[in-house]
Amino acid sequence: MSFRSLAASQPAVAAVLQRSLANNRLAHAYLFAGDALTDMELAARELAKTVNCESPTKEGACDRCDSCRKIDASTPPGGQHPDVQWIRPESKSRRIDIEQTRELEKSLHLKPSVGRMKVGIIAEADRLGREAANSFLKTLEEPPDRSLLLLLSTAPEQLLETVQSRCQRIQFGAAAAREPEAAHAPLVDGLLALLGSSGSVLKAYKLFDTIRGFLDAEKKRIEEQVEQSAQLDRYRQTADSKWLEEKEKEMEAQAAAEYRRRRAAVVATLEWLLRDMLVCIENGDAALLFHRDRCDALRKLAATQTRERALANLGTIETLQDQLERNVNEPLALEVALLRLSGLTTPATAT
């Protein structure tokens, strides 16, 4: 795909990066800022591929060589290339701690093992703890040779000024609407049924069971992927028990972080449906809908809804997102949100 996939949603960003590559004028550190975290991760991946591609083209990476395939690998999250390292919030507090940044710094100071450049990518960089951010400043000030640092943030104002000032900032535009995930279809249909009911306890708990079943299956799939990637079983007879314990904790944190990302995607899908409902109530253009395949059902349902109720529903889902981000009890938060969406309890206030 090279930069063509990024150009479809962020043409200005793709043009800036391609121009810098063509002129051999890449900065040593970039801050990708905007509300489109998915686009920022795509840009970071494509840039990492291009600087390490075995057969780069004018459009970027070839997408076919061994280096490109390793960076594109889905497991573990972030790929399998030894010279490209991703770090994300993985602790229960949803912070990036100093141990993670120190590991990244150690990696960056080693010579590239198979590629041309070491690339360090910090996703959700605004989650850097103060201690971790301060310890990382020296690396930003004096980056190792043949290294590239990419900080991705939807809340760059929360980063230390000293961190921001040492990075070249690239502003991403608003997140482009994408096609809904096919796997989320039963959840979308369940929410439509819930909104069309009048205080139905049965439909609220039916959707609750559907979402919980989906999330449980996702969690199991993630754990299996992480375990398969780590392949700890091959070391259990020979490795030090303390090392194994640390690795198991790392696996748990990695799986938990990936689960939170997939859970957030589910909530976002439901939020898009509620947003679509408001568009229909306001008689907006069908082209504005995210769930365009549900246009007829949305239009029919919108005729029975009020603008005030639609805004309150959006407030409810925003409250759910905030609660899950703060590690509030997941089943309880979800149950309360669905009961509010059904109209059985007082809805959250839209903000």
Buried (B, 14 or more C-beta within 10 A) or exposed (E): BBBEBBBEBBEEBBEBBBEBBEEEEBBBBBBBBBEBBEBBBBBBBBBBBBBBBBEBEEBBBBBEBEBBBBBBBEBBBBBBBBBBBBBBBBBEEBBBBBEBBBBBBEBBEEEBEEBBBBBBBBBBBBBBBEEBBBBBEEBBEEBBEBBBBBBBBBEBEEBBEEBBEBBEBBEBBEBEBEEBBEBBBEBBBBBBBBBBBEEBEEBBBBBBEBBBEBBEEBBEEBBEBBBEBBEBEEEEEEEEEEEBEEBEEBBEBBBBBBBBBBBBBBBBBBBBBBBBBBBBBEEEEEEEBBBBEBBEBBBEBBEEBEEEBBBBBBBBBBBBBEBBEEEBEBEEBBBBBBBBBBBEBEBBEBE
